[in-house]
Amino acid sequence: MATGKPNSKKVRKGSSATSNPPLGRIVTFYSYKGGTGRSMSLANIAWILASQGQRELANDWDLEAPGLHRYFHPFIDDKELAHSVGLIDFLANFVEGARHQPTTTSKDWYEPYTQIGRHAFSLNWDFPGHGTLDLLPAGRQGSAYSTRVTSFNWADFYDRLGGGVFLEAFKRNLRAEYDYILIDSRTGISDTSGICTIQMPDDLVVCFTLNMQSVWGAAAAAQSAFEQRMTPHRTSGLRIWPVPMRVELNERDRLERARDDVHARFQKFLHHLPSSERASYWGSVEVLYQPYFAYEEVLAALAERKQQTGSLLRSFESLTSYLSGGSVKELGNVDEDRRHAALNSYRDAGAGPFYLSYNHADREFADRLVMLLRAKFGRDAILWDNDLLKVGLSWVDTLASAMNEAKAVLLLLSRNYIEGGHAPQEVAYALKRGLRVIPLMQDDLSWSELSRLPEPFPSLARLHGFVFSSKPKALDKEVEQLSQILRDVALSEQSRSSKHDPDDPHRARFGGKKVNNGFAVKAKISAISDDLFEVLLTVHRPDGTHFIGEVEFHLHPTFSPSVRRVEFKHGEASLRLEAWGAFTVGVVTLDSLAMLEIDLAKERTAPAAFRMR
């Protein structure tokens, strides 16, 4: 099975030295405008081909707006590509090598740079036979990604560094390794779209919606590619496949006029098809608008049944048949249970985050549990100290922020946890804060034993929890059962959170009182500049008594960390901030867990410019 791990390329099935290497075809998917469904088409056709034993590479060349990986995210460990290098890194490696080559270097010095190696990875799915689907993403996503893309000098790449020769060698290596190389080109007219539509492909799939701007722009791009790939014998070196996308069947008369216009503009590019087949081509590849696919990136190859007239899958199968010369006409068979499980895995994305509280003596079990849950929900779905704690961060604030951000707090209960010093405090905090708590019981404890312990543990015995057995082989099945519980929790929490103001998420969540249970919170706001303000938050006891302990300030999520813990000193706990505008602050005293709330937009002494933001 493919590992799917970024930076760890799997050995491809059937790629031994004795097997016949494929002579792969390179197919570019292009659209003049965005929103056509171009990436969706590529992802489904790649899946269909791989399901019939073909070796595929899906390549995201839309560097300015990468998104192809989202159609495959259930089958990728690094779902947000935060740690995965890709195309822009691959190209930058060549550029760096070219700039440091001595003048005596051999002519083919660039050959090692043409191997995609660690820049691509295989999806976590077992395809039949030699089938495999590898992804070459746009590049490692993060704050530096846009800088790497915008600073890449394409003129220098071609004119001074020999980028054209490099890309031809790159193509040769790809053809030797894959049956099909599918390229997701960026929209419009640019350096990268020109590479994808003219230099790279054997086939050009031109996707467009049936509005004039999309049709005319796509037809002009097709004409340009057609002419520039013309051979000396005046034959085209490029097969062009125009595909109408997101076709709506309303307004029948206007639809027919649009179809007539499309056929007139693109018919000449179908010279590679017998004239008798062109009418059936248009009818079979047209992709209808299906609202279901407008809301999330999900493969029609998994969401729809085979042989359904009018389905997206049927259109993609027809186009696949044309691209493959009839060798692949339909999606390969897959067990229905497996298909449904894969479809559910799309819905798991975004189900978290869930915070895991555990004792470090149980680290081995916790490590295994986190790995299995992340395989279900994605890396960012599980928050725990192993990833959250970084050098220079306050561990108290960081863990408190994570616990409050989570849709549920998972308590990994064991005898070690019960006897650990921090456990009662974390349990009491989660329960009194009203956080969603799910006890995960290891079998060295029992619910009845919990009920006999001091508070707060008996409260856990009254919650719906989950029990793990001591059998290692049972863990995979148990995690599947736990995953269903977490899916349900995520849905209910999503429904509850949807009732809160997304611009001010703490409003009405901390009781709405500035004075409560013997404590009070106040704020002093002053202008630093026209659009920056200083906020001084102070918690005190109105009766004047001094208090020893800590208070927790819950800030707007744009602050990092969003939860700050401050000690009482001389009868007060104060926090000084800089902010652009008003928001609601939640306050929790950590001894009695009294909750306070202050809406800074309602503070009359604050500058008007601050309150209005």
Secondary structure, 3 states (H helix, E strand, C coil): CCCCCCCCCCCCCCCCCCCCCCCCEEEEEEECCCCCCHHHHHHHHHHHHHHCCCEEEEEECCCCCCCHHHHHHHHCCCCCCCCCCCHHHHHHHHHHHHHCCCCCCCCCCCHHHHCCHHHCEECCCCCCCCCEEEEECCCCCCCCHHHHHHCCCHHHHHHCCCHHHHHHHHHHHHHHHCCEEEEECCCCCCHHHHHHHHHCCCEEEEEECCCHHHHHHHHHHHHHHHHHCECCCCCECCEEEEEECCECCCCHHHHHHHHHHHHHHHHHHHCCCCHHHHHHHHHHHCCECCHHHHCCCCCHHHHCCCCCCCCHHHHHHHHHHHHCCCCCCCCCCCCHHHHHHHHHHHHHCCCCCEEEECCHHHHHHHHHHHHHHHHHHCHHHEECHHHHCCCCCCHHHHHHHHHHHCCEEEEEECHHHHHCCCHHHHHHHHHHCCCCEEEEEECCCCHHHHHCCCCCHHHHHCCCCEEECCCHHHHHHHHHHHHHHHHHHHHHHHHHHCCCCCCCCCCCCCCCCCEECCEEEEEEEEEEECCEEEEEEEEECCCCCCCCCEEEEECCCCCCCCEEEEECECCEEEEEEEECCCCEEEEEECCCCCEEEEEHHHCCCCCHHHHCC
